Amino acid sequence: MIISRQKPPENLLSSLKGYNKIFLVGCGECAAACKSGGEPEVAKMRQLLEEAGKTVTGSCVPSAPCVAAKLKTELAKNLSALRSSEAVLVLACGLGVQSFKDNDRLGLAVFPACDSLFGAVMDAKGNFFEKCSLCAECVLDFTAGICPVTLCPKSLLNGPCGGVAKGKCEVDDQRDCAWVLIYKELEKNKKLETLKQIRPPKDFKKSGRPHKLILE
């Protein structure tokens, strides 16, 4: 899940300066879950823009605007409103914004309403936690499912640094040391011998951007 947060209203209105007819695109998945671009947020954005003197020509909330097929279906339903628009404000992560740009055939100006923060898992209470850095070289197989690349501020691959104290991180003493957590989990599973394996430096070429995956 990509976590996003709405930009401050003054920033949004500044980016839309010179555009009066605005179409809104939300997101029914990630942005809806973190309350930055679901149906309620799109409705509030409409109110904000109208109070600022803008005309909202229409809106849609695709279930996943980053998926071209789902986005195109919603855009087709709103073609008339889009044709009468000058700009589109996308309440989604950067993927949703760029997906609209890639699939727009009207040449509309496209603006993000949100800042993309991180990829996360959601717990049973609805809180979000970053657990994966999308590093393209997963190490969870030997770290008991706990990612040191993300959870350790130094992204250490072969055990803790010298600053760990009482199981807490040197950088943030309110945070558990990722490698202490890994040790405890490996100990519980009787897999401590895994720690004797020296891991080579990560191949950062694998995480070079932009990525692509072409499915034959």
C-alpha angles and dihedrals in degrees: 000000000000112000117214136175128205117254117243112277093243091056092049094050091047092054090050094051109136094022118098105168109064132180118201126218120189134181125243096199126038099008091044091052094052092040098243102109115008127117095284092049092048089052091051091047090053089054092048093051095045091050087053090055098259124135114231105209095191145307144224136189110209114199088238116005090186088068108079096211093054093044094048091052091057094042091053090055090053101039095122092053091046092052090056092050131096098196142009125224112203118206097199141080121294089271091062092048093051093043089058090048091052093049100040113110096177098068094237123170108255125207134181119236092190143050115230110231113176147314112269150171120234121226127215091271093055097255121141126228129183107232106155133049095195088234095163092233108075117206099181092107092073100028097061094253094303115119114223091180089067105024097044112070088215094044090228116186103191107049137299128321122247093263100071111120127185090344093305130120120260091222095048118017090197091063125081113241106254092220093052087054090048091049093051092048093048090047091052090051093044091242101121091125086074088075091065090069111095111222118217121232114282118265099239091187086077091060094046113130143274098039125196135184116197114198113208 
